Amino acid sequence: MEMLTCKDASHLISESHERPLGLWERLGLKMHLWMCVGCRRFERQMTLLRLAVRALGKHPEAVDDGAEFPPEARERIRKALTERRDRQH
């Protein structure tokens, strides 16, 4: 088995949030993560980001009104999150 590059590993980390990885993909990624602190950090960050987006999707009112977005953009974001939450339920 050929060692994954960090670019390959980061791609698989992202893919793993969208689809189940195959056996060889999982094994290659685990081996790379065992040796690469940067990619382990990236994997943790991606997991945290995914959890934060899910939580925000369930609570669109949590969008910070003090954010540096114009009111129209905040309203579009709030509306999109509400619609997405409603579609999932």
VMD Tcl script that draws the C-alpha trace (Angstrom):
set ca {
  {0.00 0.00 0.00}
  {1.39 3.36 -1.03}
  {1.48 6.11 1.60}
  {-1.08 8.88 1.14}
  {0.06 12.46 0.72}
  {-1.45 15.13 2.96}
  {-3.44 16.33 -0.06}
  {-4.87 12.83 -0.57}
  {-5.58 12.47 3.16}
  {-7.38 15.80 3.38}
  {-9.47 14.83 0.37}
  {-10.44 11.53 2.01}
  {-11.22 13.29 5.30}
  {-13.61 15.58 3.44}
  {-15.09 12.67 1.48}
  {-15.65 10.70 4.69}
  {-18.19 13.32 5.74}
  {-20.14 12.75 2.52}
  {-19.90 9.00 1.96}
  {-18.58 5.84 3.61}
  {-14.96 5.20 2.67}
  {-13.90 1.87 1.26}
  {-11.70 -0.51 3.22}
  {-8.43 0.50 1.54}
  {-9.30 4.19 1.78}
  {-9.96 3.84 5.52}
  {-6.79 1.86 6.11}
  {-4.64 4.28 4.12}
  {-6.16 7.24 5.91}
  {-5.72 5.67 9.35}
  {-2.07 4.96 8.58}
  {-1.51 8.52 7.40}
  {-3.31 10.02 10.41}
  {-1.22 7.87 12.74}
  {1.90 9.59 11.41}
  {0.71 13.10 10.51}
  {-0.24 15.54 13.26}
  {-1.34 18.19 10.75}
  {-3.89 15.92 9.12}
  {-5.12 14.70 12.52}
  {-5.72 18.35 13.41}
  {-7.51 18.91 10.09}
  {-9.74 15.88 10.74}
  {-10.70 17.23 14.19}
  {-11.40 20.67 12.73}
  {-13.61 19.21 10.00}
  {-15.55 17.19 12.56}
  {-16.05 20.22 14.79}
  {-17.10 22.34 11.82}
  {-19.61 19.72 10.71}
  {-21.09 19.52 14.22}
  {-21.29 23.32 14.45}
  {-23.07 23.61 11.10}
  {-25.54 20.90 12.12}
  {-26.23 22.64 15.42}
  {-26.70 25.97 13.67}
  {-29.04 24.34 11.17}
  {-31.23 23.19 14.04}
  {-31.19 26.65 15.64}
  {-31.14 29.32 12.90}
  {-32.11 31.94 15.47}
  {-28.61 31.48 16.88}
  {-27.15 33.41 13.93}
  {-25.33 36.32 15.55}
  {-27.13 39.55 14.67}
  {-23.86 41.37 15.27}
  {-22.14 39.49 12.47}
  {-20.40 41.55 9.82}
  {-23.06 40.84 7.21}
  {-25.58 43.27 5.80}
  {-29.15 42.72 7.09}
  {-30.22 41.26 3.72}
  {-27.46 38.64 3.86}
  {-28.32 37.71 7.46}
  {-31.95 37.28 6.48}
  {-31.03 35.06 3.49}
  {-28.85 32.91 5.74}
  {-31.55 32.64 8.40}
  {-34.15 31.73 5.75}
  {-31.90 29.11 4.11}
  {-31.13 27.49 7.45}
  {-34.80 27.41 8.43}
  {-35.78 25.88 5.07}
  {-33.05 23.27 5.35}
  {-34.09 22.38 8.90}
  {-37.73 22.09 7.81}
  {-36.81 19.79 4.87}
  {-34.90 17.48 7.21}
  {-37.85 17.03 9.55}
}
mol new
graphics top color blue
foreach p $ca { graphics top sphere $p radius 0.5 }
foreach p [lrange $ca 0 end-1] q [lrange $ca 1 end] { graphics top cylinder $p $q radius 0.2 }
display resetview
